[in-house]
Amino acid sequence: MSQLTYRAFLATLATGAVVASGAAFGAPAFAAPDPDMYGPMISQVTTISEGLGGSVSFKVEDNPGLSSIDLRDPATDAIFYRRVVDFPGNVTADGVHHYSFEIKFSDIQAAWTKAGHTEALPATVKLVAWGSDGKPSKRADVAIEPVAMTSLDFGIESGQLNMTVGQQTNIGVTHQPENANMTKINWSGDDIDVLNVDEESGLVTALKEGCSDVRAVSDYMDPMVFDPVMATVNVCATELGEDEIAVDHLRVDMEEGETVTLKPLLPKKFKDATLTWGLEYGGAVILKAAEDGKSATITGSNVADWDQVNLTATLPDGTEATATTIAVVKSVKQDATAPAPWVEPQPDPQ
């Protein structure tokens, strides 16, 4: 593989099929704020019937407790609905406050109209919970109306992805339209002797030499209502060459705070080589190499971005071989920074 082709391959891994929303990362960020303190955690966001007759329920956990929840215009991030939280919720022995909420879609529509909007309420709006300490949660999607995916794309122009036997990789997939809110995907592979494909995460493990198709298929509970869409890529695994090295992960998709251990795959020639690890950019992940170089850990920062991990094996005579891993932070714990513009009057949320 030429250097130009290899660089194009890395760019495809890192950008072309990274974000499920369809937005590419572009150049990695070079700095990340301190990821030690997190805000409220929203979970179990469930649409109870669609349309104005429906509602959304969700749970929130926080310590030291909530001050408010708000809904935001997905296009501008402007708040159009806010509910003050003036009760402690269920407080457990560990000091965590647990809340359960339900909001009627008719109340959301009323708030949207009172905020001065004449256009239709978006199919998906953003939910943010605020802690009494001023920290916001990560934005969560609230689906008012179902929007199905109409296409899936791996973003691999050649239609083929090459791996080394013993390697694992995530394969990014994008969808259209970008505002789809029914985005659950099921994964499968044709030849289970060549590749193991996790049906939930899509993690691919190369078991032996050979090629197999890997498929991503939209998961709709009622295929009579929405036509499932599918994307296919051919994945080929080969044994490591005598002059090559590899990392046991070709690409890693991770969350903020998640730690993954990387290990080298080495032929006999490089078994006693000096191993050094480094980051191409810095910012998206934190790299920590073992003293002997035989492993390294990467931990996701609080920036949804990507970086390239570089491994170099050097022999006593100066001979070198290199390998790379793409690390993608796809999810962060907190992505709302400060309160967005607030529009009066506030509707009665009850």
C-alpha positions as CSV (number, residue, x, y, z in Angstrom):
1,M,0.0,0.0,0.0
2,S,1.5,3.4,-1.0
3,Q,1.9,6.1,1.5
4,L,-0.7,8.2,-0.3
5,T,-3.2,5.4,-0.4
6,Y,-2.5,4.6,3.3
7,R,-3.1,8.2,4.3
8,A,-6.4,8.2,2.3
9,F,-7.3,4.9,4.1
10,L,-6.7,6.5,7.5
11,A,-8.8,9.6,6.6
12,T,-11.7,7.2,5.6
13,L,-11.4,5.4,8.9
14,A,-11.4,8.6,10.9
15,T,-13.9,10.8,9.0
16,G,-15.8,9.3,6.2
17,A,-17.9,6.9,8.4
18,V,-17.5,8.1,11.9
19,V,-20.6,9.9,13.1
20,A,-24.0,8.3,13.2
21,S,-25.6,11.7,12.6
22,G,-23.8,12.0,9.3
23,A,-21.5,14.9,10.4
24,A,-17.8,14.4,9.8
25,F,-15.3,15.4,12.4
26,G,-12.8,17.2,10.2
27,A,-9.5,18.0,11.9
28,P,-9.1,16.8,15.5
29,A,-9.3,19.3,18.3
30,F,-6.1,20.0,20.1
31,A,-7.3,20.7,23.6
32,A,-9.9,19.4,25.9
33,P,-11.2,20.8,29.2
34,D,-10.9,19.0,32.5
35,P,-13.1,15.8,32.2
36,D,-13.1,15.1,36.0
37,M,-16.5,16.6,37.0
38,Y,-19.7,15.5,35.3
39,G,-23.2,16.9,35.3
40,P,-26.6,15.2,35.5
41,M,-27.1,11.9,33.7
42,I,-30.2,11.5,31.5
43,S,-31.4,7.9,30.7
44,Q,-34.4,5.9,29.6
45,V,-35.7,8.6,27.2
46,T,-38.9,6.9,25.9
47,T,-41.5,8.2,23.5
48,I,-45.0,7.2,24.6
49,S,-47.0,7.4,21.4
50,E,-46.0,10.0,18.7
51,G,-47.7,13.2,17.8
52,L,-49.3,15.8,20.0
53,G,-51.3,13.2,21.8
54,G,-48.2,11.5,23.0
55,S,-45.5,12.3,25.6
56,V,-41.9,11.6,26.5
57,S,-40.7,10.0,29.8
58,F,-37.1,10.0,31.1
59,K,-35.0,9.6,34.2
60,V,-32.3,11.8,35.6
61,E,-29.6,11.2,38.2
62,D,-27.5,13.9,39.8
63,N,-25.6,14.8,42.9
64,P,-26.3,17.4,44.5
65,G,-29.7,17.4,42.7
66,L,-31.4,19.2,39.8
67,S,-32.3,22.9,39.4
68,S,-34.2,22.7,36.1
69,I,-34.7,20.8,32.8
70,D,-35.0,22.5,29.4
71,L,-35.8,21.7,25.8
72,R,-33.9,23.3,23.0
73,D,-34.3,24.1,19.3
74,P,-32.0,21.6,17.6
75,A,-31.1,24.2,14.9
76,T,-30.1,27.0,17.2
77,D,-29.8,25.5,20.7
78,A,-32.2,28.2,22.0
79,I,-34.2,27.1,25.0
80,F,-38.0,27.3,24.3
81,Y,-39.2,25.2,27.3
82,R,-37.9,25.2,30.9
83,R,-39.2,23.5,34.0
84,V,-37.9,24.4,37.4
85,V,-37.2,21.4,39.6
86,D,-38.1,22.3,43.2
87,F,-38.2,18.8,44.7
88,P,-35.3,16.5,45.7
89,G,-36.4,13.4,44.0
90,N,-35.6,10.0,45.5
91,V,-32.3,10.4,47.4
92,T,-30.3,7.1,47.8
93,A,-27.7,6.4,50.5
94,D,-24.9,7.4,48.2
95,G,-26.3,10.9,48.0
96,V,-27.5,10.6,44.4
97,H,-30.9,12.2,43.5
98,H,-33.1,10.1,41.2
99,Y,-35.9,11.8,39.2
100,S,-38.6,10.6,36.9
101,F,-40.3,13.0,34.4
102,E,-43.0,12.9,31.8
103,I,-43.7,15.8,29.5
104,K,-46.8,16.0,27.2
105,F,-46.0,16.7,23.5
106,S,-49.0,19.2,23.6
107,D,-47.1,21.2,26.3
108,I,-44.0,21.1,24.1
109,Q,-46.0,22.4,21.1
110,A,-47.5,25.1,23.2
111,A,-44.0,26.2,24.4
112,W,-42.7,26.2,20.8
113,T,-45.6,28.4,19.7
114,K,-45.2,30.8,22.6
115,A,-41.5,31.2,21.8
116,G,-42.6,32.8,18.5
117,H,-42.1,29.9,16.1
118,T,-44.4,29.8,13.1
119,E,-42.7,26.8,11.6
120,A,-43.6,23.3,12.5
121,L,-42.2,21.7,15.7
122,P,-39.1,19.8,14.8
123,A,-39.3,16.0,14.7
124,T,-36.6,15.8,17.4
125,V,-35.7,18.4,20.1
126,K,-32.9,18.4,22.6
127,L,-33.3,17.8,26.3
128,V,-30.8,19.2,28.9
129,A,-30.9,18.8,32.7
130,W,-29.2,21.3,34.9
131,G,-27.7,20.5,38.3
132,S,-28.1,22.8,41.3
133,D,-24.3,23.2,41.1
134,G,-24.6,24.8,37.6
135,K,-23.4,21.8,35.6
136,P,-25.4,20.7,32.6
137,S,-26.1,17.2,31.3
138,K,-25.2,15.8,27.9
139,R,-28.0,16.7,25.4
140,A,-30.5,13.9,24.8
141,D,-32.8,13.5,21.9
142,V,-36.6,13.7,22.3
143,A,-38.4,12.2,19.3
144,I,-41.7,13.9,18.7
145,E,-42.3,12.3,15.4
146,P,-40.5,9.2,14.0
147,V,-38.0,9.9,11.2
148,A,-36.6,6.8,9.6
149,M,-33.2,6.4,8.0
150,T,-33.4,6.2,4.2
151,S,-29.8,5.1,3.6
152,L,-26.7,3.8,5.3
153,D,-23.1,4.3,4.1
154,F,-19.8,3.0,5.3
155,G,-17.9,5.7,3.4
156,I,-15.4,3.2,2.1
157,E,-15.1,4.0,-1.7
158,S,-13.4,0.7,-2.6
159,G,-16.1,-1.3,-0.7
160,Q,-13.3,-3.3,1.0
161,L,-11.7,-3.0,4.4
162,N,-8.4,-4.8,5.1
163,M,-7.5,-6.2,8.6
164,T,-4.8,-8.3,10.2
165,V,-5.7,-11.7,11.7
166,G,-6.1,-11.1,15.5
167,Q,-7.2,-7.5,15.0
168,Q,-10.5,-5.9,16.1
169,T,-12.2,-2.8,14.6
170,N,-15.3,-0.7,14.7
171,I,-16.6,0.3,11.3
172,G,-18.3,3.7,11.3
173,V,-21.5,4.1,9.4
174,T,-23.4,7.3,8.5
175,H,-27.1,7.7,7.7
176,Q,-29.4,9.9,5.8
177,P,-31.4,12.0,6.6
178,E,-29.1,13.5,9.2
179,N,-32.1,14.3,11.4
180,A,-33.3,10.6,11.6
181,N,-34.2,9.6,15.1
182,M,-34.8,5.9,14.5
183,T,-31.2,5.0,14.2
184,K,-30.8,1.6,15.9
185,I,-28.7,-0.8,13.7
186,N,-28.2,-4.5,13.7
187,W,-24.9,-6.0,12.5
188,S,-24.0,-9.3,10.9
189,G,-21.3,-11.1,9.0
190,D,-21.5,-13.8,6.3
191,D,-18.6,-16.1,7.3
192,I,-18.4,-16.6,11.1
193,D,-15.2,-18.6,10.7
194,V,-13.4,-15.6,9.2
195,L,-14.9,-12.8,11.2
196,N,-16.8,-12.4,14.4
197,V,-19.3,-9.5,14.2
198,D,-21.0,-8.3,17.4
199,E,-24.6,-7.8,16.4
200,E,-25.1,-4.9,18.8
201,S,-21.9,-2.9,18.6
202,G,-20.7,-3.9,15.2
203,L,-17.2,-4.8,16.6
204,V,-15.4,-7.0,14.1
205,T,-12.7,-9.5,15.1
206,A,-10.6,-11.1,12.4
207,L,-10.3,-14.8,13.3
208,K,-8.4,-16.2,10.3
209,E,-7.4,-15.4,6.7
210,G,-10.3,-14.8,4.3
211,C,-13.0,-12.3,3.3
212,S,-16.6,-11.8,4.5
213,D,-19.3,-9.3,4.0
214,V,-20.3,-7.2,7.0
215,R,-23.8,-5.7,7.0
216,A,-25.4,-2.9,8.9
217,V,-29.2,-3.1,8.8
218,S,-31.7,-0.6,10.3
219,D,-33.7,-2.2,13.1
220,Y,-37.4,-1.2,12.9
221,M,-39.9,-3.0,15.1
222,D,-42.5,-2.8,12.4
223,P,-41.0,-3.3,8.9
224,M,-44.5,-2.8,7.4
225,V,-44.3,0.9,8.5
226,F,-40.6,1.6,7.6
227,D,-38.6,-0.1,4.9
228,P,-35.3,-1.4,6.4
229,V,-32.1,0.0,4.8
230,M,-28.8,-1.7,4.6
231,A,-25.1,-1.1,3.9
232,T,-22.5,-3.8,3.1
233,V,-18.7,-3.8,3.2
234,N,-16.3,-6.6,2.3
235,V,-13.8,-7.2,5.1
236,C,-10.6,-9.2,4.3
237,A,-8.2,-10.5,6.9
238,T,-4.6,-11.5,6.2
239,E,-1.8,-12.9,8.3
240,L,0.9,-10.4,9.4
241,G,3.8,-10.1,7.1
242,E,7.4,-10.8,8.4
243,D,8.3,-7.1,7.9
244,E,5.0,-5.7,9.3
245,I,3.6,-4.8,12.6
246,A,0.1,-4.0,13.6
247,V,-2.0,-2.9,16.6
248,D,-4.7,-5.3,17.8
249,H,-7.3,-2.6,17.3
250,L,-7.6,-1.0,13.8
251,R,-10.1,1.5,15.0
252,V,-11.6,2.1,18.5
253,D,-15.0,3.8,19.1
254,M,-15.2,4.9,22.7
255,E,-17.0,7.1,25.2
256,E,-15.6,9.8,27.5
257,G,-13.8,8.2,30.4
258,E,-13.7,4.8,28.8
259,T,-10.3,3.1,28.7
260,V,-9.1,0.6,26.1
261,T,-5.9,-1.4,26.1
262,L,-3.9,-1.6,22.9
263,K,-1.3,-4.3,22.2
264,P,1.1,-4.8,19.4
265,L,0.9,-7.7,16.9
266,L,4.5,-8.6,16.1
267,P,6.2,-11.1,13.7
268,K,9.2,-13.0,14.9
269,K,11.6,-10.4,13.5
270,F,10.2,-7.7,15.8
271,K,9.6,-9.7,19.0
272,D,12.5,-8.0,20.8
273,A,12.2,-4.6,19.2
274,T,11.9,-1.4,21.2
275,L,8.3,-0.2,21.1
276,T,7.3,3.4,21.3
277,W,3.7,4.9,21.3
278,G,2.5,8.3,20.5
279,L,-0.4,10.5,19.4
280,E,-0.6,12.2,16.1
281,Y,-2.6,15.2,17.4
282,G,-3.5,15.0,21.1
283,G,-6.7,16.2,22.7
284,A,-9.3,13.5,21.9
285,V,-7.7,10.7,23.9
286,I,-5.2,10.3,26.7
287,L,-2.4,7.9,25.9
288,K,-0.4,6.0,28.6
289,A,2.2,3.5,27.5
290,A,3.6,0.7,29.6
291,E,7.2,1.0,30.6
292,D,8.2,-1.9,28.4
293,G,6.1,-0.7,25.5
294,K,4.3,-3.9,25.2
295,S,0.9,-2.3,25.7
296,A,-0.7,1.1,26.0
297,T,-4.0,2.5,27.2
298,I,-6.1,5.2,25.6
299,T,-8.8,7.0,27.6
300,G,-11.6,9.1,26.0
301,S,-11.5,12.7,26.9
302,N,-14.6,15.0,26.9
303,V,-14.2,16.0,23.3
304,A,-16.2,14.2,20.6
305,D,-13.3,13.9,18.2
306,W,-10.7,11.5,16.9
307,D,-7.0,10.9,17.0
308,Q,-4.4,8.6,15.5
309,V,-2.3,6.4,17.8
310,N,1.1,5.6,16.3
311,L,3.2,2.5,17.2
312,T,6.9,2.2,16.1
313,A,9.0,-0.9,16.5
314,T,12.8,-0.3,16.3
315,L,15.5,-3.0,16.0
316,P,19.0,-2.6,17.3
317,D,20.3,-2.0,13.7
318,G,17.8,0.9,13.3
319,T,15.3,-1.0,11.2
320,E,11.8,0.4,11.9
321,A,8.2,-0.6,11.3
322,T,5.1,1.4,12.1
323,A,1.4,0.8,12.7
324,T,-1.5,3.0,13.6
325,T,-4.9,2.9,15.3
326,I,-7.7,5.4,14.9
327,A,-9.4,6.3,18.2
328,V,-12.8,8.0,18.0
329,V,-14.6,9.5,21.0
330,K,-18.2,9.3,19.9
331,S,-20.0,10.2,23.1
332,V,-19.2,12.6,25.9
333,K,-20.9,13.0,29.3
334,Q,-21.5,16.7,29.1
335,D,-22.0,18.7,25.8
336,A,-24.1,21.7,26.9
337,T,-21.9,24.6,28.0
338,A,-24.0,27.5,29.2
339,P,-27.7,28.4,29.2
340,A,-28.8,29.3,25.7
341,P,-31.0,32.3,24.9
342,W,-34.3,32.1,26.9
343,V,-37.6,33.2,25.5
344,E,-40.4,34.5,27.8
345,P,-43.2,33.8,28.6
346,Q,-42.7,30.4,30.1
347,P,-45.6,28.0,29.5
348,D,-47.1,26.1,32.4
349,P,-45.4,22.6,32.1
350,Q,-48.1,20.9,34.2
